[in-house]
Amino acid sequence: MSADIRTTLGLRPVINVSGTMTSLGASIVVPEAIAAMAAILPHFVEINALQRQASAVIARMTGGEAGFITASCSAGVSLAVAGTITGPDLLAIERLPETNTERNEVLLQMGHVVSYGAPVDQAIRIAGGKVVMIGQATSTHRYHMQNAITERTAAAVYVVSHHVVDYGLLNLKEFVEIAHARGVPVIVDAASEYDLKIFLAQGADIALYSGHKFLGGPTSGIVAGRKDLVRNAFLQNMGIGRGMKVGKESIYGAMAALEAWETRDHAGIRARETGALVLWKETLDGRPGVTALIEPDPTDNPLDRMRVIIDPQEAHITAWDLAAALRSGDQPIIVRDHEVERRYFYLDPCNLHPGQEHIVATRLAEELDKARASNEIIATPIEDLSRHRFDGMLRWPD
């Protein structure tokens, strides 16, 4: 086995049980994509011709009429929105984010205004879009959307994510129905979703995916859908898309990852993930103050995660302090702690290398045993999470 490059670079050898998180490198790239990138890197290609090849692969895999590869799913949001504002007008494309048309409003349910590392509404504003929030944080009704559509509406964006409010909002089919009744195209941000066809099948005009999450490709975004809208989005590479450009290796690597998706042993992968979840549950069951629940993915991806609920009075440690303890030391383990103030975090087995599930189990037991042996409850004030959340970013570079 080759040496871990992270040690050479002075990086921590983290174990990722957080999921397909960009901040950790997203995913383990599949061998087919690695081979494709290595094969094309020494050669010159006509990028637009390669993108046409990618379009055919994307169309086959998503059911769309056309597609292209861009820098990320976030870039895809900006390019797709920009395309609905400018159409194929090359001068308008050069002027963005300034617009010379009033038709630049983009509808977004308030419960979908989330951050995936940056605010989703910022990706719209970069494209010259004026965000029109509809509904409230926990409720959107038909009349909210119907009355928000005017002659100034360019598009409507729908976000599929575990971050969004998952109740009380318009579902995609209803969202599409209302938008299409007034001739408004629908753009779906489906960055971390497993099903590559369902969103276009449910009526979306453009669906956007991350190439580097479940697909296991290089850092990239996939734009798929209606041919005219895809073309108008692709033309943004002559404008704001220039800063979101993608290289030959990412285009070809994403193509290879898409094609590998067709032959991947999905059932075998699920079985390995289930094995890890069962091991962790056996490790945690019966421990004072710890409840381990295996739960399905909230956006209906065909996978499960483990919710670890901590009662600090019994476990002698808070959920956030346990998460902090796990990410310290010689074998840092990064959990999914987006909701840790609610006294739980998640363990996601989708990005484990063989054997790492046992390291996670051992570390969980060690840290919980250490906490129970403490005479006092380990309880850092929850406010410290907010106070110091961005310390590392703000100190960069040292």
C-alpha positions in Angstrom: 0.0 0.0 0.0 1.4 3.4 -1.0 2.2 6.0 1.7 -0.6 8.4 2.7 0.1 11.6 0.7 -1.5 13.6 3.5 1.4 12.8 5.9 3.9 14.1 3.3 1.9 17.3 2.9 1.6 17.8 6.7 -2.2 17.3 6.6 -4.2 15.5 9.2 -5.3 12.0 8.1 -9.0 12.6 8.7 -11.6 9.9 8.5 -14.8 11.2 7.0 -18.1 10.1 8.5 -19.7 13.4 7.7 -20.8 12.5 4.1 -20.1 14.0 0.7 -18.9 17.3 2.1 -16.9 19.7 -0.1 -14.9 20.9 3.0 -13.4 17.4 3.3 -12.8 16.8 -0.4 -16.4 15.6 -1.2 -15.9 11.9 -2.0 -13.5 9.0 -2.9 -13.0 9.4 -6.7 -13.8 6.2 -8.6 -10.9 4.4 -10.4 -12.6 5.0 -13.8 -12.5 8.8 -13.3 -8.9 8.7 -12.1 -7.9 6.7 -15.2 -9.8 9.0 -17.5 -8.2 12.1 -16.1 -4.7 10.6 -16.3 -5.3 9.6 -19.9 -6.4 13.0 -21.2 -4.1 15.3 -19.2 -1.1 15.0 -21.5 -3.1 15.9 -24.6 -4.6 19.0 -26.1 -8.3 18.9 -27.0 -10.9 21.3 -28.3 -12.9 21.9 -25.1 -16.2 22.7 -26.8 -15.9 19.5 -28.8 -15.3 17.6 -25.6 -18.3 19.3 -24.0 -20.4 18.0 -26.9 -19.3 14.5 -26.1 -20.1 15.1 -22.5 -23.6 16.4 -23.5 -24.4 13.0 -25.1 -23.4 11.2 -21.9 -25.3 13.6 -19.7 -28.4 13.3 -21.8 -28.3 9.5 -21.7 -27.8 9.4 -17.9 -30.3 12.1 -16.9 -33.0 11.9 -19.6 -32.4 15.5 -20.5 -32.0 16.8 -24.1 -28.5 18.2 -23.5 -25.9 19.0 -20.8 -22.4 20.2 -20.0 -19.8 20.1 -17.3 -18.9 23.2 -15.2 -16.9 23.9 -12.1 -19.4 22.9 -9.4 -23.2 22.6 -8.8 -23.1 26.1 -7.4 -21.6 27.3 -10.6 -24.4 25.5 -12.4 -27.0 27.5 -10.5 -25.4 30.8 -11.5 -25.0 29.7 -15.2 -28.5 28.3 -15.5 -30.1 31.4 -13.9 -27.9 33.7 -16.1 -29.1 31.8 -19.2 -32.8 32.5 -18.4 -32.0 36.2 -18.0 -29.8 36.8 -21.1 -31.0 34.1 -23.5 -28.4 33.8 -26.3 -27.7 37.6 -26.3 -23.9 37.7 -26.3 -23.7 41.4 -25.3 -26.1 40.8 -22.4 -23.9 37.9 -21.3 -20.8 40.2 -21.3 -22.6 42.8 -19.1 -23.7 40.4 -16.3 -24.2 40.8 -13.4 -25.6 44.1 -14.7 -28.8 43.5 -16.7 -30.5 45.6 -19.3 -33.9 43.9 -18.8 -36.5 43.9 -16.0 -37.0 40.2 -16.6 -34.4 39.1 -14.0 -36.5 38.0 -11.0 -35.9 34.5 -9.7 -38.4 32.8 -7.3 -37.1 30.9 -4.3 -39.0 29.4 -1.5 -37.9 31.0 1.8 -37.5 27.5 3.3 -34.9 26.8 0.6 -32.7 29.7 1.4 -29.9 27.6 2.7 -26.1 27.7 2.8 -24.1 24.8 1.3 -20.9 26.6 2.3 -22.2 29.8 0.7 -25.7 31.1 0.5 -27.8 29.7 -2.4 -29.3 33.1 -3.1 -25.8 34.5 -3.7 -25.4 32.1 -6.6 -28.5 33.6 -8.1 -27.4 37.2 -7.5 -24.0 36.6 -9.0 -25.9 35.9 -12.2 -27.7 39.2 -12.2 -30.8 37.6 -10.7 -33.0 39.5 -8.3 -34.2 36.9 -5.7 -37.9 37.0 -4.8 -38.6 35.0 -1.7 -41.9 33.3 -1.6 -43.7 32.0 1.5 -42.3 31.8 5.0 -39.5 29.7 6.4 -41.8 26.8 7.3 -44.7 27.3 4.8 -45.2 28.1 1.2 -48.7 27.9 -0.4 -49.8 28.0 -4.0 -51.1 31.5 -3.7 -47.6 32.7 -2.5 -46.0 31.5 -5.7 -48.9 32.3 -8.1 -48.9 35.9 -6.9 -45.1 36.2 -7.1 -45.0 35.5 -10.8 -45.0 38.6 -13.0 -43.7 39.7 -16.4 -40.3 40.2 -14.6 -39.9 36.6 -13.6 -37.1 34.9 -15.4 -36.9 31.6 -13.5 -37.8 29.6 -10.4 -35.2 27.7 -8.4 -36.0 24.6 -6.3 -33.4 23.3 -3.9 -33.2 19.6 -2.9 -31.0 19.2 0.2 -31.0 17.9 3.7 -30.5 21.5 4.8 -33.9 22.8 3.6 -37.1 22.8 5.6 -38.7 19.5 4.7 -42.3 20.2 5.5 -44.9 22.8 4.7 -43.4 23.8 1.4 -44.4 23.2 -2.2 -43.1 19.9 -3.5 -41.4 19.9 -6.9 -44.4 18.7 -9.0 -46.6 21.5 -7.6 -43.8 24.0 -8.0 -43.3 23.0 -11.6 -47.1 23.1 -12.3 -47.4 26.6 -11.0 -44.3 27.9 -12.8 -45.1 26.2 -16.1 -48.7 27.6 -16.1 -47.1 31.0 -16.5 -44.2 30.0 -18.8 -41.5 30.2 -16.1 -38.6 27.6 -16.3 -37.7 25.6 -13.2 -34.1 25.0 -12.2 -33.5 22.3 -9.6 -30.3 22.3 -7.4 -29.9 18.6 -6.7 -26.2 18.7 -5.8 -26.1 15.7 -3.5 -28.8 13.6 -5.0 -28.6 9.9 -6.1 -31.3 9.8 -8.7 -30.1 11.4 -11.9 -33.5 11.3 -13.7 -36.3 12.0 -11.3 -36.1 15.8 -11.3 -36.3 16.2 -15.1 -39.0 13.5 -15.2 -41.0 15.5 -12.7 -41.0 18.5 -15.0 -37.9 20.5 -14.1 -36.3 22.3 -17.1 -32.8 22.1 -15.8 -31.4 19.8 -13.1 -28.0 20.4 -11.6 -25.7 17.9 -9.9 -22.3 17.8 -8.3 -20.0 15.5 -10.2 -17.8 15.0 -7.1 -20.3 13.7 -4.5 -22.2 10.4 -4.9 -20.9 10.1 -8.5 -17.3 10.0 -7.2 -15.9 12.2 -10.0 -13.5 15.1 -10.0 -14.7 18.5 -8.6 -17.3 19.5 -11.2 -20.9 20.4 -11.7 -23.4 18.8 -14.2 -26.0 20.9 -16.0 -28.7 18.9 -17.7 -32.1 19.6 -19.2 -33.9 21.4 -22.0 -31.6 22.0 -25.0 -32.3 25.8 -25.4 -31.8 26.5 -21.7 -28.7 24.4 -21.5 -27.2 26.2 -24.5 -28.0 29.6 -23.0 -26.4 28.5 -19.8 -23.3 27.2 -21.6 -22.9 30.5 -23.4 -22.3 32.1 -20.0 -18.7 30.7 -20.3 -18.2 33.9 -22.4 -19.1 35.9 -19.4 -19.5 35.1 -15.7 -18.8 31.4 -16.4 -15.2 32.2 -17.3 -14.3 32.2 -13.6 -16.1 28.9 -13.3 -14.4 27.2 -16.2 -13.5 23.5 -16.1 -10.5 21.7 -17.5 -10.3 18.8 -19.9 -9.5 16.4 -17.1 -12.6 17.4 -15.1 -14.9 17.1 -18.2 -13.6 13.7 -19.1 -13.3 12.6 -15.5 -17.0 13.5 -14.9 -18.0 11.7 -18.1 -16.2 8.6 -16.8 -17.8 8.9 -13.4 -21.3 9.1 -15.0 -20.7 6.0 -17.1 -19.3 4.1 -14.1 -22.5 4.9 -12.3 -24.3 2.6 -14.7 -22.3 -0.4 -13.7 -21.6 0.4 -10.1 -22.4 -2.4 -7.5 -24.9 -0.2 -5.7 -26.3 -3.1 -3.7 -22.8 -4.2 -2.6 -22.0 -0.6 -1.5 -25.2 -0.4 0.6 -24.3 -3.8 2.2 -20.9 -2.5 3.3 -22.4 0.7 4.6 -25.0 -1.3 6.5 -22.3 -3.3 8.1 -20.6 -0.2 9.4 -23.9 1.1 10.8 -24.6 -2.2 12.6 -21.0 -2.2 14.1 -21.5 1.3 15.4 -24.9 0.6 16.8 -23.5 -2.5 18.6 -20.7 -0.3 20.0 -23.1 2.4 21.3 -26.1 0.4 22.5 -26.3 0.1 26.2 -23.9 3.0 26.9 -25.3 5.5 29.5 -26.8 8.6 27.9 -26.2 7.4 24.3 -29.0 6.6 21.8 -28.0 5.3 18.4 -30.7 5.3 15.7 -30.2 4.2 12.1 -32.3 6.5 9.9 -33.1 6.9 6.2 -31.7 9.8 4.2 -34.1 12.8 4.4 -34.2 13.4 0.7 -35.0 9.8 -0.2 -31.5 8.8 -1.4 -31.2 5.0 -1.0 -28.9 5.1 2.0 -29.0 5.3 5.8 -27.1 7.2 8.5 -26.7 6.9 12.2 -28.0 9.6 14.5 -26.1 9.6 17.8 -28.1 11.3 20.5 -26.3 12.3 23.7 -27.8 13.0 27.1 -24.9 14.9 28.8 -26.1 14.2 32.3 -25.7 10.4 31.7 -22.9 10.4 29.2 -20.9 13.1 31.0 -20.3 14.9 27.7 -22.3 17.0 25.3 -22.8 16.1 21.7 -20.7 19.0 20.5 -17.8 18.2 22.9 -17.9 14.5 21.8 -17.7 15.6 18.1 -14.8 17.9 19.0 -13.0 15.0 20.8 -13.4 12.7 17.8 -11.9 15.2 15.4 -8.8 15.7 17.6 -5.8 13.4 18.1 -3.8 11.2 15.7 -6.9 9.7 14.0 -9.3 12.6 13.5 -12.9 11.6 12.8 -15.2 14.2 11.3 -18.9 13.7 12.0 -21.9 15.4 10.5 -22.6 18.0 13.2 -24.9 20.5 11.4 -27.5 20.1 14.1 -25.3 19.4 17.1 -27.0 22.1 19.2 -30.0 19.7 19.3 -27.8 17.2 21.2 -27.1 14.8 18.3 -24.8 14.3 15.4 -24.8 11.9 12.5 -22.3 9.2 11.3 -22.4 8.7 7.5 -20.6 5.6 6.2 -20.6 6.5 2.5 -17.0 7.6 2.3 -15.1 5.0 4.4 -12.1 3.1 3.2 -12.0 -0.6 4.2 -11.3 -1.0 7.9 -12.0 2.6 8.9 -15.4 1.6 10.4 -13.5 -0.3 13.1 -11.4 2.8 13.9 -14.5 4.9 14.2 -16.1 2.3 16.6 -12.9 2.2 18.7 -12.7 6.0 19.0 -16.3 6.3 19.9 -15.9 3.8 22.7 -12.6 5.4 23.9 -14.0 9.0 24.0 -17.3 7.9 25.7 -15.3 5.8 28.3 -13.1 8.8 29.0 -16.1 11.1 29.5 -17.8 8.6 31.9 -14.7 8.4 33.9 -14.7 12.2 34.4 -16.0 13.5 37.7 -17.6 16.5 35.9 -19.7 16.7 32.8 -17.6 17.9 29.8 -19.8 20.8 28.7 -18.3 23.6 26.7 -20.8 26.5 26.3 -22.8 26.0 23.1 -22.2 29.7 22.3 -18.5 28.9 21.8 -19.5 27.0 18.6 -20.8 30.1 17.0 -18.1 32.4 18.5 -15.3 30.3 17.1 -16.9 28.7 14.0 -14.8 30.6 11.5 -11.6 31.1 13.4 -9.6 28.8 11.1 -10.8 30.5 8.0 -10.2 34.0 9.3 -6.6 33.0 10.4 -5.7 31.7 7.0 -2.9 31.9 6.0 -1.0 31.6 9.3 
